[in-house]
Amino acid sequence: MTELRQLPFDRGDALDISPDFGELRAERPVTKVRTRTGDEAWLITGYDEIRQVFADDRFVRSHPTPESAPRLSKSVLLGGPNGDYAGEAAAHQGMRRLLAPAFSARRMRSLSDRITMLVGDLLDRMAEKGPPVDLHEEFSVPLPIQVICELLGVPYEDHDLFRSLADAMSDLEDAESAAAAQAEMRAYSYSIVQAKRENPAEDVYSDLAASDLPEDEIARMAGGLLFAGHETTVNQIDYGVLLFLRNPAQRDALLRDPSLVPAAVEEIMRVAAPSEHGILRYAREDAEVGGVTIRAGDALMLATVAANRDERAFPEPERFDITRDGTEPHVGFGYAIHYCLGASLARVELEAVFGSLFQRFPTLRLAVPYERLTPRADRITGGFVEVPVAW
């Protein structure tokens, strides 16, 4: 019997993904591996196969026996089953109905001027401080935090608190500490929602306060929105900047032609891979994916970072190219019924960033050798500890 490959794979360069993903995809886009916890799971690396799973409601986040379900990792966020098995579909539909208007593309576009102003303010502060500065701490972190605070209705002065909780929640090694941080994040965000019932405003937490969802579901959603609403965008900014610095011809093309900004954002979302943890799904019933039969209760790891480099969908997939025609959309935001509600917000933020950053600092460069950057391998969201830059 062939020994199953063990996750996590050896990655090497943090701007690349592990070559194991490509090797396995070439052999079989749906193949069984052993997870970080020693459990077995189906690794899905193919573009078409991942889109099939995203679009099929037989693949879910919950499990009928969560205590014994296979896990991807110790993570409290994406490591194991999530939600009520009997009511998951209804809860998912209810959440999307409630939040879709708040995160609509039109509403996000209406925030564009405000986000552009925030970007400009942060770049001004960087210029005043003078090089070198840590782009991660001075720009990539505060921008998404300010935006999500305004959108949700969270006091910005609390950002140190919920930022530290978000960091602790994403710990891949200390499950107990991560669970405690998650509980505190839910309690903190739910307290704001409760206050909105007395003093509602034009924000998402006020929408939650006015909903008829169960209280525990409101708390879960409030905490999840605050975490996801800023954490992933932080890393996409860092990785986008590094991709341009490692590919100066692409940066120069962006400087010459600002109309490439939207396409550049899509290419960043395709290529940037701060984490290789993957997205977990469970089969509710027997189903076939890529010619392989998945049994009810089996775990699937959706390696979207691998699907976004599938040569069947993207010519020369390892090349960072902001002039791609975009015929095949990336799956960085998911797909179909599991397409990310925050996609429009992320696009508006990233377009504001990459429409301004290099125009303001055309000579931006790393202040340390690239090899000295420290990846955060112990966090589910990945990323770098710091990104020192100069100009």
C-alpha positions in Angstrom: 0.0 0.0 0.0 1.4 3.4 -1.0 2.2 5.7 2.0 0.1 8.8 2.0 1.9 12.2 1.7 2.0 14.1 4.9 0.8 17.7 5.3 2.1 20.4 5.6 4.3 20.2 2.6 7.8 21.7 2.4 7.2 25.1 0.8 10.5 26.7 0.3 10.1 30.3 -1.0 7.1 31.9 0.7 6.0 33.6 -2.6 5.8 30.2 -4.3 3.7 27.2 -3.3 4.9 23.8 -2.5 5.8 21.8 -5.6 4.0 18.8 -4.1 0.7 20.4 -5.1 1.7 20.5 -8.7 3.1 17.0 -8.6 -0.1 15.6 -7.1 -2.3 17.5 -9.4 -0.5 16.1 -12.4 -0.9 12.5 -11.0 -4.4 12.9 -9.7 -6.2 16.2 -8.9 -8.2 14.3 -6.2 -5.9 12.3 -4.0 -5.8 11.1 -0.4 -3.3 12.6 2.0 -2.6 12.6 5.7 -3.3 15.9 7.5 -1.4 17.8 10.2 -3.4 15.9 12.8 -2.7 12.5 11.2 -6.2 12.1 9.8 -6.9 11.1 6.2 -8.5 13.6 3.8 -9.0 14.1 0.1 -6.7 16.8 -1.2 -8.3 18.7 -4.1 -5.7 20.5 -6.2 -7.4 20.9 -9.6 -9.2 24.0 -10.7 -12.3 22.3 -12.2 -12.5 19.9 -9.3 -12.4 22.6 -6.7 -15.1 24.6 -8.5 -17.2 21.5 -8.6 -17.0 21.0 -4.8 -17.7 24.7 -4.1 -20.8 24.5 -6.2 -22.2 21.2 -4.8 -24.3 21.5 -1.7 -23.4 17.9 -0.7 -20.1 19.3 0.5 -20.5 21.1 3.8 -18.6 22.6 6.8 -20.3 20.5 9.4 -20.2 16.8 10.4 -22.7 14.5 12.0 -20.2 13.4 14.6 -17.9 16.4 15.1 -15.9 14.9 18.0 -14.6 12.1 15.8 -14.5 13.9 12.4 -11.2 14.0 10.6 -9.5 17.4 10.9 -7.0 19.4 8.8 -5.3 20.9 11.8 -5.7 22.0 15.4 -7.0 25.4 14.2 -10.3 26.5 15.8 -11.1 28.4 12.6 -10.8 26.0 9.7 -9.3 22.9 11.2 -12.4 20.9 11.9 -16.2 20.8 11.7 -18.1 24.1 12.0 -21.8 24.7 12.5 -24.9 22.6 13.1 -25.1 19.6 10.8 -28.9 19.6 10.6 -29.3 23.4 10.1 -26.2 24.4 8.2 -27.9 25.0 4.8 -30.6 27.2 6.3 -28.1 29.1 8.4 -25.9 29.7 5.4 -28.8 31.0 3.3 -30.0 33.2 6.1 -26.5 34.7 6.6 -26.2 35.5 2.9 -29.6 37.1 2.7 -28.8 39.3 5.7 -25.3 40.4 4.8 -25.5 40.5 1.0 -26.9 44.0 0.8 -24.3 45.4 3.2 -21.4 43.9 1.1 -22.9 44.5 -2.3 -20.6 45.7 -5.1 -22.6 48.9 -5.3 -22.2 49.7 -1.6 -18.6 48.8 -1.7 -18.0 51.2 -4.6 -19.7 53.9 -2.6 -16.9 53.4 0.0 -14.2 53.9 -2.6 -13.6 57.6 -2.0 -13.3 57.0 1.7 -10.9 54.1 1.3 -8.8 56.1 -1.1 -8.6 58.9 1.5 -7.5 56.4 4.2 -4.8 55.1 1.9 -3.6 58.6 1.2 -3.4 59.4 4.9 -1.4 56.3 5.7 1.0 56.9 2.8 1.4 60.5 4.1 2.3 59.1 7.5 4.8 56.7 5.9 6.4 59.7 4.1 6.6 61.8 7.2 8.2 58.9 9.2 10.7 58.4 6.5 12.4 55.2 5.5 12.9 52.5 6.5 9.4 51.6 7.8 7.6 48.4 8.4 5.0 48.4 5.6 3.1 45.6 7.4 2.7 47.5 10.6 2.4 51.0 9.2 0.2 50.4 6.2 -1.0 46.8 5.5 -2.5 46.3 9.0 -4.1 49.7 9.8 -5.9 50.1 6.5 -8.2 47.0 6.6 -8.7 47.6 10.3 -9.9 51.2 9.8 -12.2 50.1 6.9 -13.8 47.1 8.7 -14.3 49.2 11.8 -16.3 51.8 9.9 -18.2 49.2 7.9 -19.2 47.0 10.9 -19.5 49.8 13.4 -16.7 48.8 15.7 -14.8 51.5 17.7 -11.4 52.0 16.1 -9.8 52.7 19.5 -10.4 49.0 20.3 -8.2 47.9 17.4 -5.3 46.7 19.6 -7.6 44.5 21.5 -9.3 42.7 18.6 -6.1 42.6 16.6 -4.4 40.7 19.4 -7.5 38.4 19.7 -7.4 37.8 15.9 -3.7 36.9 16.1 -4.3 34.4 18.9 -7.3 32.9 17.2 -5.2 32.0 14.2 -2.7 29.9 16.2 -2.1 26.5 14.6 -0.4 25.0 17.6 -2.1 26.1 20.8 -5.7 25.1 20.3 -6.7 26.0 23.8 -5.4 29.5 23.6 -7.0 30.0 20.2 -10.4 28.8 21.4 -10.2 31.2 24.4 -9.4 34.1 22.0 -12.2 33.1 19.7 -14.7 33.1 22.6 -13.4 36.5 23.8 -13.7 37.9 20.2 -17.3 36.7 20.0 -18.2 38.2 23.4 -16.5 41.5 22.6 -18.2 41.8 19.2 -21.6 40.7 20.5 -21.5 43.3 23.2 -21.2 45.9 20.4 -24.2 44.4 18.6 -26.2 44.5 21.8 -25.4 48.2 22.2 -26.6 48.8 18.6 -30.1 47.8 19.7 -30.4 50.9 21.7 -28.4 53.1 19.4 -28.5 51.8 15.8 -26.4 53.3 13.0 -25.8 52.7 9.3 -23.5 49.7 9.8 -23.4 45.9 9.6 -23.6 45.3 13.4 -26.8 47.3 13.5 -28.2 45.0 10.8 -27.2 42.1 13.0 -28.8 43.7 16.0 -32.1 44.1 14.1 -32.1 40.5 12.8 -34.2 37.7 14.2 -31.3 35.2 14.2 -30.5 33.2 17.3 -28.3 35.0 19.7 -25.4 32.5 19.5 -25.5 32.7 15.7 -25.3 36.5 15.9 -22.3 36.3 18.2 -20.6 33.8 15.9 -21.2 36.0 12.8 -20.1 39.2 14.5 -16.8 37.7 15.6 -16.2 36.0 12.3 -16.9 39.2 10.4 -14.5 41.2 12.5 -11.7 38.6 12.1 -12.1 37.8 8.4 -12.9 41.4 7.5 -9.4 42.6 8.0 -7.0 39.6 8.6 -6.9 38.2 5.0 -6.6 41.7 3.4 -3.6 42.5 5.5 -1.7 39.6 3.9 -2.9 40.3 0.4 -1.4 43.8 0.6 1.9 42.4 1.9 2.0 39.7 -0.7 0.9 42.0 -3.5 3.7 44.4 -2.7 6.3 41.7 -2.6 5.1 40.2 -5.9 5.6 43.5 -7.6 9.0 44.1 -5.9 10.1 40.6 -7.1 8.7 41.4 -10.6 9.8 45.0 -11.4 8.7 44.8 -15.0 5.1 44.3 -13.8 5.5 47.2 -11.4 6.7 49.4 -14.2 3.8 48.3 -16.4 1.4 49.3 -13.6 3.1 52.7 -13.3 2.8 53.3 -17.0 -0.8 52.2 -17.2 -3.0 52.8 -14.2 -5.9 51.2 -16.0 -4.2 47.8 -15.2 -5.0 48.2 -11.5 -8.2 46.0 -11.5 -6.4 43.3 -13.4 -3.4 43.5 -11.1 -5.7 42.9 -8.1 -7.1 39.8 -9.7 -3.6 38.5 -10.4 -2.5 39.2 -6.9 -5.6 37.2 -5.6 -4.6 34.4 -8.0 -0.9 34.2 -7.2 -0.6 35.3 -3.6 -0.6 32.4 -1.2 0.0 33.6 2.4 -1.2 30.2 3.7 -1.4 26.7 2.3 -3.7 25.4 5.0 -6.6 24.9 2.7 -10.4 25.0 3.1 -12.2 22.1 4.8 -15.3 20.4 3.6 -17.1 17.2 4.5 -19.2 15.0 2.2 -22.9 14.7 3.4 -23.3 11.7 1.1 -21.3 9.7 -1.4 -20.3 11.8 -4.4 -17.9 11.7 -7.3 -15.3 14.4 -7.8 -12.8 14.1 -10.7 -13.6 10.5 -11.2 -13.0 9.6 -7.6 -15.8 8.5 -5.2 -15.9 10.5 -2.0 -17.7 8.7 0.8 -20.1 10.3 3.2 -18.3 11.7 6.2 -14.9 12.0 4.4 -12.9 15.2 4.7 -11.8 17.2 1.7 -9.0 19.9 1.7 -9.6 22.4 -1.0 -6.2 23.7 -2.0 -7.3 26.9 -3.7 -3.7 28.1 -4.0 -3.0 25.0 -6.1 -6.1 25.4 -8.2 -5.1 29.0 -9.0 -1.9 27.6 -10.5 -3.5 24.9 -12.6 -2.0 25.0 -16.0 -5.3 23.7 -17.4 -6.9 27.0 -16.5 -4.0 29.5 -16.5 -1.3 29.5 -19.2 2.2 29.7 -17.5 0.5 29.6 -14.1 3.6 30.3 -12.1 4.2 33.6 -13.8 2.9 36.8 -12.2 1.4 38.7 -15.1 -1.0 41.6 -14.6 -1.9 41.7 -18.3 -3.6 38.3 -18.3 -7.0 38.3 -20.1 -8.8 36.9 -17.1 -10.7 34.3 -19.2 -10.8 32.0 -16.2 -11.5 33.6 -12.9 -9.4 32.6 -9.9 -10.9 30.8 -6.9 -9.3 33.0 -4.3 -12.8 34.2 -3.3 -14.3 30.8 -3.6 -17.0 30.0 -6.2 -20.8 29.7 -6.7 -22.8 29.3 -3.5 -19.6 29.7 -1.5 -18.4 32.9 -3.2 -17.0 35.2 -0.5 -19.4 38.0 0.5 -16.4 40.3 1.2 -14.9 40.0 -2.3 -16.1 43.4 -3.4 -14.8 45.0 -0.3 -11.4 43.3 -0.7 -11.2 44.4 -4.4 -12.0 48.1 -3.5 -9.3 48.1 -0.8 -6.7 46.4 -3.0 -7.5 48.7 -5.9 -7.1 51.7 -3.7 -3.7 50.4 -2.5 -2.2 49.4 -5.8 -3.6 52.5 -7.5 -1.6 54.7 -5.1 1.3 53.0 -3.5 3.8 52.8 -6.3 2.7 56.1 -7.8 3.5 57.7 -4.4 6.7 55.7 -3.9 7.9 54.6 -7.3 11.3 53.6 -5.9 9.8 51.5 -3.1 12.1 48.5 -2.3 12.8 46.1 0.5 15.0 47.5 3.2 16.4 44.0 4.0 17.2 41.1 1.8 14.1 39.2 0.8 15.5 36.0 2.4 15.5 37.7 5.8 11.7 38.1 5.8 10.1 35.8 8.4 7.0 33.9 7.3 4.3 33.2 10.0 4.1 29.4 9.6 2.4 29.0 13.0 -0.7 31.0 11.9 -3.5 29.7 9.8 -3.5 32.9 7.8 0.2 32.8 7.2 1.8 36.0 6.0 5.0 37.7 7.3 6.0 39.1 10.6 7.2 42.3 9.1 7.9 43.9 5.7 10.6 46.6 6.0 10.7 48.9 3.1 12.6 52.0 1.9 12.4 54.3 -1.1 
